Amino acid sequence: MADRSLLDPPPASLKVRFAPGFGQRVLLTVDTEEEFDWSKPFSSEGHGIGHVLRIAKFQQFCEGMGVVPVYLVDWPVATSQRARDILVPLVQQGKAEIGVQLHPWVNPPLIEETSVHNSFAGNLPPDLERDKFNRLVDAIEDSFGILPQIYRAGRYGVGPATARMLKERGIAIDSSVRPHHDYSAQGGPDFRRHPDHPYWSDEERRLVELPLTTSFWGMLRRQGALVQPLLRSFPKLGGVLNRLGLFERIPLTPEGTSKEEALRCIDMALDDGTELLVISFHSPSLVPGHTPYVRTEDDLDDLYDWLRGVYAYFAMRGVRPTTVREIVQSVEV
């Protein structure tokens, strides 16, 4: 049987079921990566990782809320002694988990042209995508002493060969799909027809897809599949529908999503019966000036306030934090 591609929306029969008592849960994922200027062309050199020192403070914040974050590390972080010193004790104590994130433009072997098209790892020749991925997983195993179980492609850049590559290495979960988003204008994936709930990426049920949570909100939310193409053709229409309370796309992230919007996103996801929600943000946002979302210390305070408010709301709604380990153990095959 041919492998399904992560680019293809799954049939309803592949929806993941969890063991009785799992309930509704939330996973916090951190794209733990190098610092680079988001406004400039991709480059394979000249990147810093000084912000990883702030992970210690962020980790204390998470522990205070009873949250075990999963740090999805890429090559510059996986090979950094500074990152190892901070993250290894947390992993050993069960206070954090480590996953894989592939940024192909900084991950050896650096033999392809550095370009927007090639920044989506799934666009690379399958052998090159696999080579980069395997070197990264080897580095993570050497640095952190663990076998990572979750993967995210940088820029959500999965391709036709990604699922097979992950299964060959024993990865249990992919979390690269961002439903209701379309990156095809830059040569990336189109996820507009992918569901929000977890699903099996293959009929053999060896790889779980754990999408990043995104909800439609507003009176037209059930017509999202029809509304989104219109927004692409008429960009200004989105602002009009938003102001009228008719339609809004809300990703569950503190980067570019207000706390009030996030609570609406959560309400919609929970009311739709989504059992597992996924929060994501980029680790350089822990220091002002590295991402467009956190430019000042006030912005950073807002990020922490967002997380504090969102997790308080989860507690009120009976949604408990979870971990990759718990997810793998709770999936019914």
N, C-alpha and C positions, 0 to 999 in steps of 0.2 A: 504494500500500500504506500503510495507516495506521501511524503511529508506535507502537511499543511503549512502554508506560509503565515507568519505573524501579520502580514499585510492584509490577509483575508479576514473579513468578519466571520465569526463562527456560527454554525447552526444552533438553534435553541437547545438541542440535545446535549451540547457540550458545556452547559452551565455547571459550574462547580457547586457541589453540595458539601456542607460541613456537618460534622458529627453533632448529635443532639446535645444541647447545652452550650454550643459555641456562641449563640446569640448574635448580636451586632457588635463589631469590633472596629478599631482604627489602628493603622500602622503609620508611624512617623518615619519617613525616609529623607535622608540628607545626601544630595549629590555632592560628594566630598571630592573637590577638584582644585586644580591650580587657579591662580588669579590671572585674568587676562582682560584686555580692553574689549568689551562687547561691541564697541562701535567701529573697531578696526578689522582688517582682514585676518583670517586665521593664520597663525604662525606656529612653527614647531619649536620655537625657542624664546627665551626672554621672559619666562613666567616665574612668579613667586608663589610660595605657599606659607608665608608668614602668618596668615590668618588662622592656621591650624592651632596656634596657641590659645585662641579664643574657644576652642572646642571644650576645654576643661570647664570654663564657666557655663557654657551651654549645657554640658553634661550634668552639672550640678543642678541646673534649672530643671532638666528633664527628670532627674531622680527625685526632686521635690514633688513632682506631679505623678510619680509612679510610672513613668514612661521609659521604655527601652528603645532608643532610636537605632535605626540601621543606617550605618555610614557606607554609602556606595562609593568606593574609592577608585580613582583612576590611577594611571601610571605614575605621575609625579608624586602623588600622595603615598601610593603603595611602596614606593622605593625611597621614601623619606625617613631618615632616622628620627627626626623630630616627631613625625606622625606616629611612628611605631611606639615611641616612648609614651605618648599620650594614650593611644588607643589599645595597645596590647593589654595593659592591666584592666581596662574596662571590659574587654572581651573575656578575659580570664575570670573575672568576677561576675559575669553574666549581666552586667549593667548596660552593655551595648552589643550590637551585632555588626558584622562586616559583610558587605556585598560587593559586587563588581560593577564598575561603570567604565565603558570604553569611549575615550576621546581619541579617535584615530590619528589626529594631527599631532599628538604628543606621545604616541605609543609606538615603540619600535615593533617591526622594522619600518623605518621612515623612508619608503621607496616610492610612494605615490606622489603625485602632484598635490600640494596643499591648496585646497579650493573649497568653496561652499559645497559643491556637489560631493566631494570626497569627505566632508566633515560628517556626513551620514555614513556610518560604518557599513550599513547594509548595501550601499552603492559600490563598495569595493569588490574586486574579484573575490569569490568565496574563499579561495586558499589564503589570500592576504588578510581578509577579515578574521579567519580562523587562526592564523599565525599570530596576529596582534592579540587576539583574545586569549589564546593559550599562554602567551608570554606574560600577560597581565595576571591571569589566574595563578600561574607559577609564582610570580612575585608576591601575590597576596598570601599564598600558602607558606612561602618562605618567611615573609615578614610577620604574619600574624598567627601562624600555626593552626589555621583553620581551613576547612573545605567550604568555601562560600556556596550558599544555596540560592542566592537571588542575583539577578542581573538587570541592569538598565543600560540601554544604548544611549550614549550622549546624543543630545538633540533628538531623542526618541527615534534614532536612525536604524531601525531594524530593516532587514532585507529578506529576500526569498530564501536565503540559506541560513539565517540566524537561528531558527528553531532547532534544526539538526545540529548545528554547532554547539548549542547549549546542552542538548541531551547527550551528546558525545562526551561531554565533560561532567555530567552528573548534576547539572544545575536543575533545581526543582521548580523555580519560579522565575518568570520574566515579568518585569514591570516597566516596559518601554512604551506601551500603548497609551496614548492620551486621547480618550474618546472625544468626539465632536470637534477635533482640531485637524487642520489640513496644512501640511508643510510642502505640498507638491509644487508650489510656485518656486521653491528653492531647490527642487529636486528631491525632497524628502517624502515621507509617507503621508497618506491621506487616511485619517482615522475617523472620518465623519460617520461611518456606518458601523463602528464598533460599539459594543455595549459597555455600560458602566460596571456591570457585575463581573466577578471573577469567572473565568471559563477555562476549559482545557484547550490548549492550542492544537491538540492532535487527538485522533480517535483512539490511540493507544493509551491515552491519559497518563503521559509521562511528564508533561510540562504544563504547569498552571500559568495562565496569563492573569496578572493582577493589575488592572488598569489604574492609572492615576485618576482620582475622583474628579469628575466634572459634571455639573448638573445644569439643566435648563430650568429657568424660572420665569414665571409670568403666565398670563392667560393663554398664550400661544405655545407653551412649553411642550405640549403633546404633538405639536406640528413642527417640532424642531427640524426634522429631516427635510421638510419643505421650505422652512424659513431660511435655513443656513445658505443654500445656494443663492437666494435673493440677496442676502447680505454681502456675498462675494461680488455680485454684480452691481449692487448699489450700497457701497460702504457707509454712506451717511444714514441709511435706513436703520442701522443698528442703534445709533444714538437716539433716534426718534422713538423706536419701540421700547428702548430702555426707559426713557423719561416717562413714557405713558404706562409703564408697568406691564407691558405686553409680552416682552421677550428679552431674556438675558442669558448669556452663557457664563457660568461661574466655575472656575477651577478652584480646587481646594488647596490653596497655597497662600502664605503670607506675603508673597511677592506679587504685588499688583492687584490683590483682592482685599477689600476692606473686611474688617471683622463682621460688620453687619451683612455684607454680601456672603461671607463664609457661612454664617448661621442659616441663611436662606438655602445655600447649597446643601448643607447638612440636612435640613428639614426635607428637602426634595428627595435626597438620596435615601434617607431612612424611610420616608413615606412610600417610596417605591419598593421598599423591601431589600435594599442593598445590605448584604450582611457584613461586608468588609470595605471600609473606606480607607483611602490612602492620601496622606498629606505629603507634600514634597516642597523642598526649597534648596537653594544652592549654598554650600558652606561659605563661600567668600562673602555672603551677605552678613556674616557675623562680625565683619569689620566694615565701617563706613567707607565708601569710595570705590569698592571693587565691583559692585553690580549696579544696574540702573535703579534697583528697588531700595537700596539702603545707601544714601548719600551722606547722611548726617547721623550724629548720635541720637537725635530725636527719632529718626527713621528706625534706628536699631531698637530703641525703646518701644516703638510701635510694633516691631516684629515680635518681641517678647510678650507684649500686651496681647497681641493677636493670639499667640499660642496659649497664653494663660486663659483668655476668654473662651477660646474654642474648646479647650479641654474641660473647662468648667461646664460648658454647655453639653459636651458629651456625657459628663457625669450625670447631669440632670436628666438626660434622655436615656440613661441606662446603657450607654455605649462604653465598653471597656477597652483600654489599650491592649494591643497584642504584639507578638513577635513573629519573626520568620519561622523560628523553631516551632512555635505553637500552631502556626498556620499549616505547616507541613504535616504535623502530627494530627491535625483536625480534619484535613481534606478526606472525603470519602471517595475511594476509587471505584 
